[in-house]
Each structure stands twice: as structure tokens, then as C-alpha cells.
Amino acid sequence: MQQIPTTLSPRSLRQNAEYTFKQNTRAGRHGWLRLTPAYSVTLVNQILSGLQGRERILDPFSGTATTTLSASIAGFPAVSVDINPFLVWFGNAKLHRYTASELLRAEQIAERVVREYDTSAPMAFPPIHNIERWWNTSELRHLAALKATLERVAEVSSPEKNILLVAFCRQMMRLSNAAFNHQSMSFKQVVEPIPQTQLFEKPSSFSHGQDWMQDWMQDVEFVAETARQHTPVQEATVLLGDGRRIDEVCHTYHNAPFECVITSPPYPNRMSYIRELRPYMYWLGFLNEAREAGELDWQAIGGTWGIATSRLSDWQPPPNGIFMPPALQSILGIITAKDEKNSVLLARYIEKYFADMWLHFEGLQRILAPNAQLHYIVGNSTFYETLLPVEELYAAMLTELGFINVGIATIRKRNSKKELFEFHITATKA
Ligand SMILES: C[S@@+](CC[C@H](N)C(=O)[O-])C[C@H]1O[C@@H](n2cnc3c(N)ncnc32)[C@H](O)[C@@H]1O
């Protein structure tokens, strides 16, 4: 078993690309969509290879289901949970054990979509704010025509349709102006707004439509082929639910306790997964208006987008029962005292993040078997140059809850900021 580095010498302060999602693009189903929340399949496989082989695995913050997919391929029964319905759909599409006939049917339906691709009856464009920044006019019209044809040919949800929708997502993102080279998304270019008259007029022809359909067919073949080669051995599933009430979510699913948790929770870095995932969520109908995105971000731990930010000002910590490590209290004092416009709001953001994580750990301990192992991959952050040692605060909370063997290993440097790292926090249920 290759060891995860546990100590850092100045020479080893590297960005260790093998521990980022970049690895996943070449790993079968893991490479279906390149979504920023994903962590590295290499890391998960290393943790799995240190287990005995039959442990029941839980990932309470599923994201793209990296943990559950790796675990089920390696023969472990696994369950994961996410608050985002798009990620729950996508995770279950990745985990499905496709039969040969389902995959054949998926390719046949795709051929019919190519034959019946009809540019004169596109679906309405998804109501994404500033949609013209995302796609140029021809690309947008093509995507609307492809999606409408796909829905007409395959009306009902099915494993076959999921293959085609994943292929649609691949092309939708490839044709967009979004760039995901940084930690969060930016636009390659700002394009001219599309005049309203053009947006709604029926296009007579597309210069690239048929080429793009051939590209889409290649995506379908890629998704079907990787689904064929990379089959989960064990049944695994993603549940829709809130990690702050993980005991309730999992209780309704299964009564047996979990023996291992492998996860990467949201980091307290103000990144909004909803913001990043908007294009997928609008095109696939998981979001219909901006207000819903803000609501969902408020439910997400660490969410700060739209309405979630304004709600933060009114948020109060639950009246009792939340443990706050002493180090966190002093950091909150330091940040609140900064003479900056948003210092009070940011201190509240951090306080809420750790209150939410405390609720998570408290619920979690109720559904773990004795000796269950915990593996949390998380990054630290800075606020107005004050370091937030997330790993130490996790360790303090786990110790307070009676977990033993609590350890912190540094995995990698996160980016050019010298103080930002990713950590692997381990603990055992007594
Ligand atoms: C860092 S990502 C997980 C990435 C994952 N390991 C992967 O490889 O894709 C954190 C995830 O936590 C989810 N999340 C945020 N708040 C949550 C909550 N209250 N309950 C459950 N999941 C939540 C987010 O939607 C996001 O998918």
C-alpha cells in the first residue's frame, strides 16, 4: 500500500497533483464530469486499501460520489449523502450497475436522437442569469435543440436516459465559455449580449449543429464504454439529506452502523457549490429560478451565495449544546475586532460553519460501530490574514466527543498561498 505522506519537510511542500480531482479524469466513471467539488480517487483508494475489505462505508458529503464509487468497485458496501439533488442524481447515475442491454439501448436511443435532432423546436433556454456569458448564440441554440429532442425521444427517467444526460452535460460544459482552471469558475471571454429578438427567434439552421451531434454521440460512447468497463461490485447509493442530521438520514435507510467514514466536507472558504453547479442544475431542471439557488446554498454547510449571505446576519447559534473549541473563540474575537467592513459577518460565517460541523459530528457518532474509523479531508483558510486551523478545530471537536487516536496528517499544499494546505484527519470511535 502506498502511504499517504504524514509529515512535511520544507522540500515536500508540494501541490501533489495526485491528490486532486485532476487524477479522476482518467479513471473511468470518475471522469464523467469534471466538477470542482471532487477529491482524488487515488487518495480514496489508498485509504480503502488500508481496510479489511468488508467495512460498511459512509460518505456524509458525497459530492460526485467519488468515495461510494471507489468503495463499491473495490467491493465495499457504501452509502453517501448530499444536500444537492443534482449531485444525488449524478452520483446514482455513476453508481448504477448497468446491464449490457441497458447500455446497448442507450446507444440506440442516442442514434435516434441524432436522426431526429430538430433545430426548429428547441426547449426554452434555462433562466440562468447572464446566460450569454455562458454560451455563444449558436451553441446555446444547439444545446436547447439537443435537449428538447432528447426529452422527446426518451421521456421517462431510466438508466439509459441517464447515460445520455451525462453526455449532454459533458458537451454543455465543453461548449461553454466557463473555465475551471482556478479553484472556482471564471469566464474565458465576455461576449456581447444576445439581443432579445434573436434569443427567441426560431433558428433556420446551424452551421455546426450536425458536427456537434457527432461530438455528442462520442460522449455517449465514452460514457457507455466507461460504464461497461468500470462496474461496481457492491450495491451503493447516494441519499438526499442533510449532513447535520446524518443519523436521521441514514437511520431511515439502514439500521446497521457504519464501520468507516471517508469524506471531504465543505471547507470554510466561502466557495458556493451551488454557484459552480448552476449550469448543470438549470439545464437538467434541478433549478428553475435564482431564489431556489440561494435557498439551497443556505442549507449547504459553508454556503454564502445570494440569500445565504443576508440570512447569515440574522443567524444565531443554537441556544445550547454546541461545543466551541477555545481556539475558535479567540479566532472569532480576533476577526470580529478587525476594522474591516465585513469582519462581523465573516466571524459569524465561521461560527456557523463550526456549529454545523458540530451538529454533523454529534449525529454521526450515533450511527458508528465501535472502532469505526474516520477519514476527513479538509483544507484550512485565512480571513484577513488570520489563519483558521480547520484541522485542529476538527480534532478538538472529535476529542470532545470521545473519539480516540485523533490524528492530523498534511496531504498537500493547496495553491500559491504559502499557508494553505489540505489535511487528512483520522479518528477512531471508542
Ligand atoms: C467538498 S464536496 C465533496 C466532494 C466529494 N468528496 C467528491 O469527490 O466529489 C462537499 C459536498 O458537501 C455537500 N454539502 C454541503 N452541505 C451539506 C449538508 N448540509 N448536508 C449534506 N451535504 C452537504 C456539498 O453539496 C458538496 O457536494
The ligand as a MOL file (V3000), in Angstrom:
LIG
                    3D

  0  0  0     0  0            999 V3000
M  V30 BEGIN CTAB
M  V30 COUNTS 27 29 0 0 0
M  V30 BEGIN ATOM
M  V30 1 C -16.0020 19.0080 -0.8700 0
M  V30 2 S -17.5230 18.4910 -1.5250 0 CHG=1
M  V30 3 C -17.3920 16.7330 -1.5360 0
M  V30 4 C -16.5900 16.2560 -2.6920 0
M  V30 5 C -16.5670 14.7680 -2.8620 0
M  V30 6 N -15.6320 14.1570 -1.9560 0
M  V30 7 C -16.2350 14.4040 -4.3030 0
M  V30 8 O -15.2300 13.7490 -4.5470 0
M  V30 9 O -16.9410 14.8360 -5.2150 0 CHG=-1
M  V30 10 C -18.6470 18.7740 -0.2390 0
M  V30 11 C -20.0780 18.3680 -0.5370 0
M  V30 12 O -20.8680 18.5810 0.6370 0
M  V30 13 C -22.1860 18.8750 0.2170 0
M  V30 14 N -22.8970 19.5070 1.3260 0
M  V30 15 C -22.8490 20.7920 1.7420 0
M  V30 16 N -23.6550 20.9770 2.7910 0
M  V30 17 C -24.2310 19.7930 3.0730 0
M  V30 18 C -25.1470 19.3420 4.0430 0
M  V30 19 N -25.6850 20.2010 4.9470 0
M  V30 20 N -25.5110 18.0500 4.0300 0
M  V30 21 C -25.0110 17.1840 3.1070 0
M  V30 22 N -24.1470 17.5530 2.1320 0
M  V30 23 C -23.7580 18.8450 2.1300 0
M  V30 24 C -21.9930 19.7720 -0.9850 0
M  V30 25 O -23.1460 19.7630 -1.8140 0
M  V30 26 C -20.7570 19.1360 -1.6570 0
M  V30 27 O -21.1590 18.2420 -2.6360 0
M  V30 END ATOM
M  V30 BEGIN BOND
M  V30 1 1 1 2
M  V30 2 1 2 3
M  V30 3 1 2 10
M  V30 4 1 3 4
M  V30 5 1 4 5
M  V30 6 1 5 6
M  V30 7 1 5 7
M  V30 8 2 7 8
M  V30 9 1 7 9
M  V30 10 1 10 11
M  V30 11 1 11 12
M  V30 12 1 11 26
M  V30 13 1 12 13
M  V30 14 1 13 14
M  V30 15 1 13 24
M  V30 16 1 14 15
M  V30 17 1 14 23
M  V30 18 2 15 16
M  V30 19 1 16 17
M  V30 20 1 17 18
M  V30 21 2 17 23
M  V30 22 1 18 19
M  V30 23 2 18 20
M  V30 24 1 20 21
M  V30 25 2 21 22
M  V30 26 1 22 23
M  V30 27 1 24 25
M  V30 28 1 24 26
M  V30 29 1 26 27
M  V30 END BOND
M  V30 END CTAB
M  END
